[in-house]
Amino acid sequence: MTTPETNETLGVPKAEFLQSVRQALGREDVPPAEPYPRLTETQAELEDQAAQIRRRLEENLPALLDKLAEMAALGGWKVHRASGVEEAIGYIESVARESGATNIVRSAQDVFDQVPVDAALTNLGLKVTTVLRDEANTREALREEIRQAGIGITGADYALAETGSLIILPRRGLSRLVSLVPPVHIALVRPEEVLESLDDLFLLRRLEYHQRGGEMGSYLNFITGPSRTADIEMTIVEGVHGPKEVHMVILG
């Protein structure tokens, strides 16, 4: 945008903005020297590339977990590396006690079969609601539970070591409001959900597009630290449009 009085451009120039993104990611190949190819890969080709990604991730997993923890902390996550399920639950209990929350909501993801938080939190006298619509829980009733909750707990579909970001995909039993509305968000991340980069993520999403017959959901929810906003004087304030405190519990 330009001002009519001075004809000067407001804001950061495009080239300067893109360079700051490259520096933040530690990458000098954005945009790449060679343009990305058109999305013409077959499902078989994508499956082969995905298998290569999975082998690379498995070989480099310890370093990727360290990188994820490092980048997430830089982004404002409170990161906890849990060596086992009991330690993960113990950390969640400590966050709940310190927050003073009385109501907690959680998503209906399979990570909670592995990390059964409900009983532990109920033993602390807290109300735990699983956000899953059924005959007994209408959409509006669940939304009200989310609005009243002090903590929202979710798993992750993916976590990016490159940026310290958590990715959540839309589906039944996983309302994005659980991660957006309560003032405290706790995310459980398992090693098999960690990816190295955005390139890995988008390749796997293209494969899912083929596998699901052209259906891949309506959005991707990227969470990179607590909610932040800035006024016209660029004063950063946290927690205005989302959680002011976010915890990433990395299992392993």
C-alpha positions in Angstrom: 0.0 0.0 0.0 1.2 3.5 -0.8 0.3 6.8 0.8 -1.2 9.4 -1.5 0.8 12.3 0.1 4.3 10.8 -0.3 3.7 7.8 -2.7 5.9 5.8 -0.3 5.2 2.1 0.2 4.2 1.1 3.8 5.3 -2.0 5.5 8.3 -4.3 4.8 9.4 -4.7 1.2 8.6 -8.2 -0.3 12.3 -9.1 -0.9 13.2 -8.1 2.7 10.3 -10.1 4.1 11.2 -13.2 2.1 14.8 -13.0 3.2 13.8 -12.8 6.9 11.7 -16.0 6.4 14.8 -17.7 4.8 17.0 -16.7 7.7 14.4 -17.9 10.3 14.2 -21.3 8.6 18.0 -21.5 8.1 17.4 -22.0 4.4 18.9 -20.2 1.4 17.0 -22.2 -1.3 13.6 -20.4 -1.0 12.5 -20.1 -3.6 14.4 -23.0 -5.0 16.9 -22.6 -7.8 14.8 -25.0 -9.8 11.0 -24.4 -9.8 8.9 -27.0 -8.1 7.6 -29.5 -10.7 3.9 -29.5 -11.5 1.9 -31.9 -9.3 1.8 -34.7 -11.8 3.2 -37.5 -9.6 1.3 -40.8 -9.7 0.1 -42.5 -6.4 2.8 -45.1 -6.9 5.5 -42.5 -7.2 4.3 -40.7 -4.1 4.2 -43.9 -2.2 7.8 -44.6 -3.1 8.8 -41.0 -2.1 6.9 -41.4 1.2 8.7 -44.6 2.0 12.0 -42.9 1.4 10.9 -40.1 3.8 9.9 -42.6 6.5 13.3 -44.4 6.2 15.1 -41.0 6.5 13.0 -40.0 9.5 13.6 -43.3 11.3 17.4 -43.1 10.7 17.5 -39.5 12.0 14.8 -39.7 14.7 16.9 -38.8 17.8 18.3 -35.7 16.1 14.8 -34.7 14.8 13.3 -34.9 18.3 16.1 -32.7 19.6 15.5 -30.2 16.8 11.8 -30.2 17.4 12.3 -29.5 21.0 14.8 -26.7 20.2 12.6 -25.0 17.6 9.4 -25.3 19.6 11.0 -23.7 22.6 12.2 -20.8 20.4 8.6 -20.4 19.2 7.2 -20.1 22.7 6.2 -23.6 23.5 6.9 -24.9 27.0 8.6 -28.2 26.0 8.8 -31.3 28.1 10.5 -34.5 27.0 8.8 -37.4 28.7 10.6 -40.7 28.9 7.4 -42.6 29.4 3.7 -42.5 29.8 3.7 -42.0 33.6 6.1 -39.0 33.2 3.9 -37.5 30.5 0.8 -37.8 32.7 2.7 -36.4 35.7 3.7 -33.3 33.7 0.1 -32.8 32.6 -1.1 -33.1 36.2 1.5 -30.4 37.3 0.3 -28.0 34.5 -3.3 -28.5 35.6 -2.5 -27.8 39.2 -0.5 -24.7 38.4 -3.1 -23.3 36.0 -5.9 -23.5 38.6 -8.2 -24.9 35.9 -11.3 -26.9 37.0 -12.6 -27.9 33.6 -10.5 -29.6 31.0 -11.4 -30.6 27.4 -9.6 -33.1 25.2 -9.8 -34.4 21.7 -10.9 -37.9 20.8 -7.6 -39.1 19.3 -5.9 -42.5 19.7 -2.9 -41.0 21.6 -5.2 -41.0 24.7 -5.4 -44.7 24.5 -1.7 -44.7 25.0 -1.6 -41.8 27.5 -4.8 -42.2 29.6 -5.0 -38.7 31.2 -8.7 -38.8 32.2 -8.4 -40.9 35.3 -5.4 -39.0 36.6 -7.0 -35.6 36.1 -10.4 -36.8 37.5 -8.5 -37.9 40.6 -7.4 -34.3 41.1 -11.0 -33.3 41.2 -11.1 -31.9 37.7 -13.9 -32.3 35.2 -12.6 -33.8 31.9 -14.8 -33.7 28.8 -14.0 -35.6 25.6 -15.1 -33.4 22.6 -16.9 -36.0 20.5 -20.4 -35.4 19.2 -23.0 -38.1 19.9 -26.6 -38.4 21.1 -25.6 -37.3 24.5 -23.3 -34.4 23.5 -24.6 -31.9 21.0 -22.4 -29.5 19.1 -23.6 -26.5 21.2 -23.1 -28.4 24.4 -19.6 -29.3 23.5 -18.8 -25.8 22.4 -20.0 -24.5 25.8 -17.7 -27.0 27.6 -14.8 -25.8 25.5 -15.6 -22.1 26.3 -15.6 -23.0 30.0 -12.4 -25.0 30.0 -9.2 -23.8 31.4 -7.1 -26.4 29.5 -7.4 -28.0 26.1 -5.4 -31.2 25.4 -4.8 -32.6 22.0 -2.5 -35.0 20.2 -0.8 -34.2 16.9 -1.1 -35.4 13.4 2.3 -34.1 12.6 5.0 -32.0 14.2 7.7 -30.2 12.2 11.2 -30.2 13.5 12.1 -27.4 11.0 9.8 -24.9 12.6 8.7 -26.4 15.9 5.1 -26.4 14.6 2.2 -28.7 15.5 -0.2 -29.7 12.7 -3.7 -30.8 13.4 -6.1 -32.1 10.6 -9.8 -31.7 10.8 -11.9 -34.8 11.4 -14.6 -36.3 13.7 -13.5 -36.1 17.4 -10.9 -33.3 16.7 -12.4 -29.9 17.0 -9.8 -27.2 16.4 -11.5 -25.2 19.2 -9.9 -27.5 21.7 -6.5 -26.1 20.8 -7.7 -22.5 20.2 -10.2 -21.5 22.9 -8.9 -22.6 26.3 -6.1 -20.3 27.7 -3.8 -23.3 28.1 -3.2 -25.9 25.4 -1.2 -29.1 26.0 -0.2 -31.1 22.9 1.1 -34.7 23.0 3.6 -35.6 20.3 4.7 -39.1 19.6 7.9 -39.9 17.7 6.1 -41.3 14.7 4.4 -38.0 14.2 7.6 -36.0 13.7 8.5 -34.8 10.3 11.7 -33.0 9.2 10.3 -30.2 7.0 7.3 -28.6 5.3 8.4 -30.5 2.1 7.9 -33.8 3.9 4.4 -32.7 5.1 3.2 -31.5 1.7 4.4 -34.7 0.0 2.5 -36.8 2.5 -0.6 -34.7 2.1 -0.4 -35.1 -1.7 -0.3 -38.9 -1.2 -3.3 -38.7 1.2 -5.2 -36.8 -1.5 -4.7 -39.7 -3.9 -5.4 -42.3 -1.3 -8.7 -40.7 -0.3 -10.0 -40.2 -3.8 -9.4 -36.4 -4.0 -10.4 -35.7 -0.4 -7.9 -34.2 2.1 -10.0 -32.0 4.4 -10.8 -28.3 4.4 -7.8 -26.9 6.4 -4.5 -27.5 8.2 -4.2 -26.1 11.6 -0.6 -25.0 12.2 0.3 -24.1 15.8 3.7 -22.5 16.3 3.7 -21.3 19.9 1.2 -19.2 21.8 -1.2 -16.8 20.2 0.4 -13.5 19.3 -0.9 -10.2 17.9 0.5 -6.7 17.5 -1.0 -3.2 17.5 -0.1 -0.5 15.0 3.0 0.3 17.1 4.1 -3.4 16.8 3.7 -4.1 20.5 3.4 -7.9 20.7 0.7 -9.3 23.0 0.2 -13.0 23.7 -3.1 -14.8 24.2 -5.5 -12.4 22.5 -6.8 -14.7 19.8 -5.9 -18.1 21.3 -4.0 -19.8 24.1 -1.6 -17.6 26.0 0.3 -20.7 27.2 1.1 -23.8 25.1 2.9 -27.0 26.3 4.4 -29.6 24.0 4.9 -33.0 25.6 7.3 -35.0 23.4 7.1 -38.7 24.1 10.6 -40.1 23.7 
